[in-house]
Amino acid sequence: MKVQSRHKLLDWQKDSENQQSSVRKTIANLGKKIAKSLHNLGDRLLRFDTNSEPKIWVRKDPSGNIYFRIYDPIRERNIYLNSEEEVRCWLDQRYYL
C-alpha cells in the first residue's frame, strides 16, 4: 500500500511540475507577444507621425511664375498655392480643421 501511495505522490508531483512548466512557458510566450505588439504599435505611431506631415515643393510654371505644390497625406490630395503667405495660412488652418 505504501508503495502505491508513494507512486501516486510521485506521479502527482510530476504532473504538477509539468503543469507549472507549461504555465511558465505560456507566460513567457505571452510576454514576448505583448512586447512585440507594443514594439509594432510604437513603429506605427512613428510612421503615422512622420507620414502625416505635408510635403511642400516650390515649382515654376511654363511662364516662370513660382507656385507651391503641397501634398497633404492626411487628406491624400495635392494643393497648389501661389505664394508663401498662402502656404503659411494653409498650414495654420490645417491644424485647426
Residue, then its C-alpha position, 0 to 999 in steps of 0.5 A: m500500500k505504501v508503495q502505491s501511495r508513494h507512486k501516486l505522490l510521485d506521479w502527482q508531483k510530476d504532473s504538477e511540475n509539468q503543469q507549472s512548466s507549461v504555465r511558465k512557458t505560456i507566460a513567457n510566450l505571452g510576454k514576448k507577444i505583448a512586447k512585440s505588439l507594443h514594439n509594432l504599435g510604437d513603429r506605427l505611431l512613428r510612421f503615422d507621425t512622420n507620414s502625416e506631415p505635408k510635403i511642400w515643393v516650390r515649382k515654376d510654371p511654363s511662364g516662370n511664375i513660382y507656385f507651391r505644390i503641397y501634398d497633404p497625406i492626411r487628406e491624400r490630395n495635392i494643393y497648389l498655392n501661389s505664394e508663401e503667405e498662402v502656404r503659411c495660412w494653409l498650414d495654420q488652418r490645417y491644424y485647426l480643421 
